[in-house]
Amino acid sequence: MRSLLLFCFLLSVTACAQAQVLRGVIIDGETKQPLSPVNVVDNANSQSTATSDRGLFYLSAKNGDVISFSYIGYHTIQRLANTDTVMHIEMFPLSVSLQEYVLHPEYTPYQQDSVEMVTRYSTELNKKPVKVGFSSANGGGFTGLIGRPVQKMSKSYKQNKKFKENFQREQEQKYIDTRYTQKLTSALTGITGDSLAMFMNTYPLEYKFARTATDLEIKMWIRGNYRDYMKVRPPAVTSRKTK
């Protein structure tokens, strides 16, 4: 009887430990603004989530688990989970220089490429619109080279805005390509060549899902789409011999 009670007690303790929820907020260490979507991963069980627009996150974890925080253009950091309090995490941007950049051995090829691209195009990416203000000097008037309505219509403003949008899309696609690879897809589906390319083009992976999904969820997503693909794909064309 005592053994049964002890066993039930251990089960209840384990269930409570597993039910712990880690809460926190992540901000930019320099601007103090919320960061989103930061990828938050419990290295002990591979559970993951992403921060909301306000930088908040919730994750099932146990005290002492090693939690990783990663975000494009920022240093990846790790902290020990503490479910007894709200974690306040500050992340700092990768230092960039117009002349050189430093590659760290723990960075993935994707992170190394991102650092190089941010460094190469730092001038364009850091270019900000001219702010319009009011000055009392010389009888008063608006300051700034041109007003906001005129500036938005200027060619240079539009070109820079378009460049930043394209740059962001390219960086997102590069990250998607690190998780949704031809090698992984072929291993799970058995298709190759043009059929593999057609399948992956028919079922593109969204960036937000790529950032937050676990490896298992990515694999389940591929297998699910492959089942749908097999139902709707056109039948193979066979040649007939003429008599």
ABEGO torsion letter per residue (X at the ends): XAAAAAAAAAAAAAAAAAABBBBBBBBBAAAGBBBOBBBBBBAAAGBBBBBBAAGBBBBBBBBGBBBBBBBBGBBBBBBBBBAABBBBBBBBBBBBBAABBBBBAABBAAAAAAAAAAAAAAAAAABBBBBBBBBABGGEEBBEABBAAAAAABAAAAAAAAAAAAAAAAAAAAAAAAABBAAAAAAAAGBBEAAAAAAAAABBBBAAAAAABBAAAAAAAAAAAAAAAAAABBBBBBBBBBX
